[in-house]
Amino acid sequence: MTDGSDKASRSKPDTPRHTRLLDKAIEVAETIIYIGIAVLLFITAIALLVLAVTNTIALFGEDSASIALKILDTLLLVFIVVELLFAVRATVTQRELLAEPFLLVGIIAAIKEIVVLSVKAAETVGKGAVFRDQLWEIGTLGVVIFLLGLTAFLLRRKEREPEEGK
């Protein structure tokens, strides 16, 4: 008596050796590229943290409000880089591109821009078109955040549903 796996392997034609070797070479190349991306993202995150620490030291001097904004901007950028690093790690370990980490990066990036624009808008209150444009940009980014969040929610909901074939 044979099990179904023997039957399944016999019914498929064997993959030629050169195709298997090419597939393995491409897989190794992908992994090397992803490792390179991960290393560069790691270096970027460390450099941004050093920059944030440097700015924090300057925070106790004059113009602390603009320095605090620079620190917050830098730290939110660190969050973005770390989330991209997570996305690379998930891609390497699961061997598939996941949408959710990139949606989260988009949400963080939009929030980062809203924070920066809010401070700039507060400085330009009553300056006509500049202030109005900044408010429109903040509103647009709010809509983007809502849509990215909705997409992430729907994606998680779809992942919880049973597969169609079952």
Secondary structure in CASP SS format (residue, H / E / C, confidence):
PFRMAT SS
TARGET T0000
AUTHOR 0000-0000-0000
METHOD secondary structure of the structure
MODEL  1
M C 1.00
T C 1.00
D C 1.00
G H 1.00
S H 1.00
D H 1.00
K H 1.00
A H 1.00
S H 1.00
R H 1.00
S H 1.00
K C 1.00
P C 1.00
D C 1.00
T C 1.00
P C 1.00
R H 1.00
H H 1.00
T H 1.00
R H 1.00
L H 1.00
L H 1.00
D H 1.00
K H 1.00
A H 1.00
I H 1.00
E H 1.00
V H 1.00
A H 1.00
E H 1.00
T H 1.00
I H 1.00
I H 1.00
Y H 1.00
I H 1.00
G H 1.00
I H 1.00
A H 1.00
V H 1.00
L H 1.00
L H 1.00
F H 1.00
I H 1.00
T H 1.00
A H 1.00
I H 1.00
A H 1.00
L H 1.00
L H 1.00
V H 1.00
L H 1.00
A H 1.00
V H 1.00
T H 1.00
N H 1.00
T H 1.00
I H 1.00
A H 1.00
L C 1.00
F C 1.00
G C 1.00
E C 1.00
D C 1.00
S H 1.00
A H 1.00
S H 1.00
I H 1.00
A H 1.00
L H 1.00
K H 1.00
I H 1.00
L H 1.00
D H 1.00
T H 1.00
L H 1.00
L H 1.00
L H 1.00
V H 1.00
F H 1.00
I H 1.00
V H 1.00
V H 1.00
E H 1.00
L H 1.00
L H 1.00
F H 1.00
A H 1.00
V H 1.00
R H 1.00
A H 1.00
T H 1.00
V H 1.00
T H 1.00
Q H 1.00
R C 1.00
E C 1.00
L C 1.00
L C 1.00
A C 1.00
E H 1.00
P H 1.00
F H 1.00
L H 1.00
L H 1.00
V H 1.00
G H 1.00
I H 1.00
I H 1.00
A H 1.00
A H 1.00
I H 1.00
K H 1.00
E H 1.00
I H 1.00
V H 1.00
V H 1.00
L H 1.00
S H 1.00
V H 1.00
K H 1.00
A H 1.00
A H 1.00
E H 1.00
T C 1.00
V C 1.00
G C 1.00
K C 1.00
G C 1.00
A H 1.00
V H 1.00
F H 1.00
R H 1.00
D H 1.00
Q H 1.00
L H 1.00
W H 1.00
E H 1.00
I H 1.00
G H 1.00
T H 1.00
L H 1.00
G H 1.00
V H 1.00
V H 1.00
I H 1.00
F H 1.00
L H 1.00
L H 1.00
G H 1.00
L H 1.00
T H 1.00
A H 1.00
F H 1.00
L H 1.00
L H 1.00
R H 1.00
R H 1.00
K H 1.00
E H 1.00
R H 1.00
E C 1.00
P C 1.00
E C 1.00
E C 1.00
G C 1.00
K C 1.00
END
